[in-house]
Amino acid sequence: MIEPRLSAEIMVQSLIRRINQEGGFGTVIHRGDRISGSILILCLENGQNLKVLERMPSLEGPSDWQQIWPQDTDNKDKIEDYLARRRQFDPDIWLIELDIPDAERLIAEITSGT
């Protein structure tokens, strides 16, 4: 049976609203499909230490957020090329940027159960 879930647009809006309420900054870089677009989250802390997260299916239960850009992120051109390729491959993808300490914890907290 398929479990109900929030649309991509509602999830993105919820993430950005909560991050802003916590004193951080959140913005949409690229809008994807309103209902079922994948979401890539660029997590920063004071504009540094970029991590890219994506929700991945799990064999043990609900999907969870995993870091998909573990490489050294000093080279912004490589990251921008990667994101451009992802958008070209999947035009329905959402790209959002969140700048707040401990973004991964907040993302998990906000999206748990969805």
N, C-alpha and C positions, 0 to 999 in steps of 0.2 A: 504494500500500500504506500502511496506517495504521501509524504508528510507535508502539510501546508508550511509555507515560508513567506517571509517578507519579500516584496519586490526589491530589485537592486536599487531603484531610486529611493525608496523609503529607507533602506539600510544606510545608504550614503548620507541622506539628510540627517538621520539619527546620529551617525558617527560624527559628522561635522558639528551638529548642534551641541552634542555632549562635550566634544573637545573644546569648543568655544566656551562653554559653561565652566569648564575646568581651568580656564585661563590660557589655553593653547590656541593654535591657529589651524584651521582646516579649510581647504578649498578644493574645488573640482577642477582638474586640469583638462580632462576629456570626458564628455558625457557619453555613456553607452546606452544600450537598450534599457528602457524604463523598467521592464518586467524581469528579464532574465539575464542581463549582461553580467559577465564576470567582473570582479572588482580587484584591482591592484592598488595597494596602499603603499605610498612612499612615506615612511616614518622618519622623522628627523627630531633632533633635540637641539634647540637653539641653532638651527640651520646646518647642523653637522651630524655625522654618524648615520648616514643614510642606510636604511634597511627597506627592502621591498618585500611586502607580504602578499600572499594570495591564499584564498580559501581552497583547501584541497580535501577531496573525499578521504574518509578514513575507513579502514576495514573493521574497526572496533565500535563504530557508531556514527555519531554526527560528524560533519565536516569540521576541520579546525584550520586555523591560520598558520601558515608555515612561511618561513623566510625563504624566498626564491632567489635572492641576490646576495649570496654570501661572500662574493669576491670583494677585493679591495675596491672601495668606492671613490678613491681620490680622482679617478679619471671620469669626469662627468660626460665626456663624449661617448664612452662605451655604454653608460647607462642610458643616455638619450637615444643612441642607436638601438639598444635592446627594446626600449619602450616604443620606438617608432615601428620596429619590426612586429612587435606584439599587436599594435594598433592596425597595422597593415594586414596581418594574419586574421585578426578578430576585431572588426570595426565596432562591434557591440560592447567592447570592453570599457569599463569605467577606470579612470586614473584619478586618484585623489591623493592629496598631500596633507599629512597631519604633522604638525610641529608641536610636540609636547613631551615632557619627560615620561618615561614608562608607557609609551604608546601601545605597546603590545599587550600589556595588562588591561588597559582601558578598552582596547578593541575586543579582547576576549570577553570582558565583562559586559560590554554593550551588546555583543552579537550572540551571547550564549543562549541556546534554545531556539535559534532561528535557522 
